[in-house]
């Protein structure tokens, strides 16, 4: 199974339609249906992110099935463990014999109360520590991981840091990863207004919830929340990180150019040529080691890859196939 196998019907070949449908209620219901249909038992985990950080996750397993491995799934920015693609991927991984952990990043899902500091995209250490916690809890299960969009960026950085951190990560799969955050910001600003509106609406809602829980975040007032997405990111960097500038922050989680040259964990990456959020041109100069493979689909939009009216997705099946093949050989 590879990117060339994705051949959507003509009416699904518009990248903006794909990207909008990716977070639609149709997809959400389909994800709920597929995961529930597996009969999996799901329980909450609170994972150790290091330095007192706690991250919530949901562990799913099939009763009376001997698992072949453990799959850690990472969502995109302002998504959650309950996002449609997370549930769909979990369903496919379960059907391939895996147990699954769907992680919520800090301040995503209903987890704003767990940690006082605000989420930002350079908090990779707590995700690496959480992956290590999973490996320690399930030591007999080979560990693989996958992520979408910002989660696709995180999963590749997890793979980069895993060997030094002692996390026994076997293989990762990444869908539409944020490559160069500065370019992605430009793309959101210059693209159709719906993308800026979508991300800003979700982020400001998250910050309001955080401010209610932690009144010491008084600097996050309504004036700040009315800023455009670039200015709001600048506020975050200035007030809640140690980075000297917005560009330094972007560089802190960029995986462009040679940033992944030291990657030791095998990786499979799926990208859509028509992605309106992460410009495909940014992948032209991407330098990957020989055990990291980029597959390019002609269509798919941003984390869409939708196949039919039910909302079924190619990328979720692709992730499951890539990770299952890594375990079964």
N, C-alpha and C positions, 0 to 999 in steps of 0.2 A: 504494500500500500504506500503510495507516494503522492506528492502534490498534484501531479498530472492526472490522477484519478478523480480529482474534484471537478466535476462538469455540471454546474447548476443549470436549471432551466433558464431560458432567456430572461424571463421576468425577474430572476434573482441575480442578474449580472450587473446591477447598479451598485457601486460601492457604498453610497450613502444609505440606500435601502438596507443593504446587508448590515451595516454598522448600527442603524437604528433598531432593526429587528433583533439584533443580538441581545438587547436588554429589554425586549418587549414582554408583555404579560403572557403571550403565546409561548415564548421560550421558557419563561419562569414556570408555567404550568407543566410544560413538557419535562423539564428537569425534575420537578416534584414527582411527576408520574413515573418516570423511568427509575428514579432512586427508590421510591416506595415499592415499585414492582419487583425489585430484587429480593425483597423480604429481609433486608439487612437489619441488624440490630445496631443502633447508633447511640453512643454515650459521649458525654462531655469530658474533655481533658483540659486541665490547666497546666500548660507547659512552662518550664523554666527558661526564660530568655536571658538569664544572667543579670547580676547587679540588682536583684530584686524585681526584675521585670517578669510579668506573667502574661502569657498569650493563650487565648482560648482556642481550642480546636475541637473538631467532632470526629470521633473514631467510629468507623462502620466496618462490620464484619458479617459474613454469612454463617449462620449457625450450622454446625455439623460439617463444615468444609475445612479441610486442611489447607491453609493459605500457602501460596508460593512466594509471597513477598509483601512488602509494605509500600504503599504509594502515598507520598506527601504532595498535596495540591495547594498551590498559591494563587490567589485571586488578583484582579487588577485594582487600580486606584479607585477607591470609593465603591468597590464591589465588596463581596463578603464570602464567607464559607457557604452561604445559601444562594449565591448567584447561580443562574441557570447552567452555565458552562461547568461550574464546580460540581453540581449535582449530576449532570450528564456524564462528566468524566468519571466521577465516582462510580456511577452505575456500570459503565463499561469496564472499569478496572475490577470491580467486584465480580463481574461476569467472566473476567479472565483469571480469576482465582486469587486476587489480591485482597488484603485488608487495606483500608484507606483512611488517611487523616486529612481532613480539610481544615487548614489553618486560617484563623483570622489575624491579619496584621493588627498591630496596635491601633486603637481608635476606629476599627472597622467592625461591621456587625453591631452587636449590642455590647461592646467591650470598652467603651470610653471610660468606665469607672475603674478599670483594673490598674491603670498606670497614670501618674500625674503628668508626665511629659507628653507633648504633642507629637503625633506621628510625622515623620518626614522620610524621604526615600533613601536616605543614607543610613538608616538604622538596620544595616545588614547583620551586625553582630548578634542581635537578639533572635533573628531568624535562624542563623547558624546554630546558636545555642539551643533553640527549640528543636531543630532537626537532630541535634545530638541527644536531647532528652528522649525523643521518639526512638532513636536507635538503641538507647539504653533500656527503655521499657520493653522493647520487642527485639531482643538481641538475636533471635533465631531467624528473623525475617529479613531477607535482602532488601535494602532501602533504595527506592527510586523516587524521583520527584518531577513535577511538571508545574508550569505556570503560564499565565496569560497576561499579555500587555505589560503593565508594571510588574506583575507577578512573573512574567516571562523574563524580565530583566533580573528580578530577584533570584530566580531559580538558577540562572547562569552565574550570578555572583556567588550564590550558595555553592555551586559546583566548583568555582574558583577557590573558595576558602575552605571547603570541606576537608581536603587532605591534611592541611596544617592544623585544623581544629580537631582532628581525629574522628571526623564523622564518616562512617563507612558507606558513602554514597556510590551506588553502582552506575547510574545512568540518569540523565535528565532529558526532558522534552520541553521546548519553549515555543509558544505560539504568539506571533506578532510582538516580540519583545521591544520595549523602549530601548533604542540604541543610543542615540544622542539626545538627551533631554532638551538641550537648547533648540535643536531643530524641531523637536516635537512641539515645544511651546510656540515656536514661530508658525508651525502648521496649524495649530488650534486657533491662533489669533487671525491668521489669513484665510482660514477655511470658512465654510458655512457657519453662521452664528449659532446653529443648534449645538455644535460641539462645545464652544465656550460656555453656552448657557447650561448644558448638561453637567459638565464637570464643576463649574462654579456653584451651581445650585446644590449639588451633592456635598461639595467641600464645605461651603458656608453652613449648611445644615449640621454637618459633623462638628464644626467649630463651635456652633451655638450650644450643642449638647455638651461639649467638653467644658465650655465656660460655665454652664449651669452646675456641673459637677465639681468644678475646681474654681471657686470665686477668685482665687489669686491670679487667674488669667484675665485680670481687669484690662490689660492692654488690648484684648480682643473685643473691642467695643463695636457698636453698629457702624461707626464710620469706617473701621477697618474692613468689616464684612461687605461693605459696598464697593471695595476696590476691585479693579479688573484682575484677571487671573495672574498676570505677570506681577503687578504691584502687590497682590496678596502673597504671592510666593516670596517676593522681596521682603515683605514684613516678617514672614516666617523665618527666613534666613537670618535677618538682622536681629530678631528678638528671641529666637528659640533654637538657634544652632551656633556653632563656633566658626562657621565659615565666614571668610572676609568679604565675599561678594556673591552675587547670584550666580555668576559663571563658575566660581569655585565650588558652589553647591552642585551645580549641574555636572561638573567634572567629577564630583565625588561619587556619582552613581552611573556615569556614562560607561558603556561597554563598547564604544565605537573604536575604530582603528585597530590598534594592537592591544587593547585592554585585556582581551581574553587569550593572548598568546601563551600564557602559562597554564591554561586550562588542562587539567589531567583527567578529569572525569568525562567520559564520552557523552556527547550531546547531540540531539536531533532538534532542528529548528524549522518551524513552518512560518512562512511569510506570504502575504498576499501582495501581488504586484500593484493592485489598485488601492491599497490601504490609504485612506484619506487623513489619518491621524499620524502615522509613522511613515514618512515618505520613503518609497522604495529606493530612491536614488542614494539614500544614506547608506545602503548596504553595499554599494559598488566598491568601496575601499575597505570593507570589513575584512580583517585578517583573522582567520580561524585556524587552529591546529588541525591536523589530518583526521583526528577522531571526532571532530565536530562537523556536522553536515547540515547545510542550509538547503531546504527544499522550497521552491517558489511556485505558488499557485497563481494562475492568471487572474482569478477572481477571489472574492472572499471579504473585501472590505476590512474593517478593523475588528478582528476577533469574531467575525460572522461565520463564514463558511457554511451557511444554512442551505439545506438540501431540498426542503419541501414545505408545504403549508403547515405541517405539524410542528415545524421548528427544529427538526432533527439536524444535528451538526456533523460535518465531516471532521472538523478539527478534534472533537472529543474522541471519535473513533480512532483517528490517526494517533493521538497521544497514547491511547490504550494499546494500540498495536505496536508502537515503537517501544514502549516500556516493557510490554510482555515479551517481545522478541529479545530484549536485552537480558531478560532473566532465563528464558528458555533456550536462547542461543539459536 
